[in-house]
Amino acid sequence: MGEHVEEPAAPRRSRATFLSVIGELLITIAVILGLFAVWQLYWTSYKVEGPRAQAVADFSKSAPLKAHTRRAPHRGPAGVYPDPRDR
């Protein structure tokens, strides 16, 4: 009646724990790199758009388009330019 029964020792889980830590680190690094890519593509474009639009507006005010611009050369049939030696 008073026999002592030993419980089996818990299995060692050091390898599973090591791999799970490595997996979590890789996932975290992937999320950080993804956020960096979003920042590079969208946020910097957003920040640059205002000064770019202002520069275009300033340039448009300083050099307005002329009403009569040079016409494109006449194209012959099928978009072929006429030979200038024929004149």
C-alpha positions as CSV (number, residue, x, y, z in Angstrom):
1,M,0.0,0.0,0.0
2,G,2.6,2.5,0.7
3,E,4.6,1.9,-2.5
4,H,6.2,4.9,-4.0
5,V,5.6,5.2,-7.8
6,E,8.0,7.4,-9.6
7,E,6.6,9.6,-12.3
8,P,8.4,9.5,-15.6
9,A,10.8,12.4,-16.2
10,A,9.6,15.2,-18.5
11,P,11.1,14.9,-22.0
12,R,13.8,17.4,-22.8
13,R,12.5,20.1,-25.1
14,S,15.6,22.2,-25.6
15,R,15.7,21.5,-29.4
16,A,12.0,22.5,-29.9
17,T,12.5,25.6,-27.8
18,F,15.6,26.6,-29.8
19,L,13.8,26.1,-33.1
20,S,10.8,28.1,-31.9
21,V,13.0,31.0,-30.8
22,I,14.7,31.0,-34.2
23,G,11.3,30.9,-36.0
24,E,10.0,33.8,-34.0
25,L,13.1,35.8,-34.7
26,L,12.8,35.2,-38.4
27,I,9.1,36.2,-38.4
28,T,10.0,39.4,-36.5
29,I,12.8,40.3,-38.9
30,A,10.4,39.7,-41.9
31,V,7.8,42.0,-40.4
32,I,10.4,44.7,-39.7
33,L,11.7,44.4,-43.3
34,G,8.2,44.6,-44.7
35,L,7.5,47.8,-42.7
36,F,10.7,49.3,-43.9
37,A,9.7,48.5,-47.5
38,V,6.4,50.2,-47.0
39,W,8.1,53.2,-45.5
40,Q,10.5,53.4,-48.4
41,L,7.8,53.1,-51.1
42,Y,4.9,55.1,-49.8
43,W,5.9,57.4,-47.0
44,T,8.9,58.9,-48.7
45,S,6.9,59.3,-51.9
46,Y,4.2,61.1,-49.8
47,K,6.8,63.4,-48.2
48,V,8.4,64.3,-51.6
49,E,5.1,64.9,-53.4
50,G,4.5,68.3,-51.8
51,P,7.8,69.9,-52.6
52,R,7.7,68.4,-56.1
53,A,4.3,69.8,-56.8
54,Q,5.5,73.2,-55.5
55,A,8.5,73.1,-57.8
56,V,6.4,72.3,-60.8
57,A,4.0,75.1,-59.9
58,D,6.9,77.6,-59.5
59,F,8.4,76.5,-62.8
60,S,5.0,76.8,-64.6
61,K,4.6,80.4,-63.3
62,S,8.1,81.4,-64.4
63,A,8.0,79.8,-67.9
64,P,4.4,79.6,-69.2
65,L,3.7,77.7,-72.4
66,K,3.5,79.7,-75.5
67,A,0.2,79.8,-77.4
68,H,1.8,79.1,-80.7
69,T,4.3,76.3,-80.5
70,R,6.2,74.8,-83.4
71,R,4.1,72.3,-85.4
72,A,5.2,68.8,-85.8
73,P,6.6,67.9,-89.3
74,H,4.1,66.6,-91.8
75,R,4.0,62.9,-92.0
76,G,3.3,61.1,-95.2
77,P,1.3,57.9,-95.6
78,A,1.6,55.3,-92.9
79,G,3.5,57.7,-90.6
80,V,6.6,58.0,-92.9
81,Y,8.4,61.3,-92.8
82,P,8.9,62.8,-96.3
83,D,12.4,62.9,-97.6
84,P,13.8,66.4,-97.1
85,R,15.9,66.1,-100.3
86,D,12.6,66.0,-102.4
87,R,12.0,69.7,-101.7
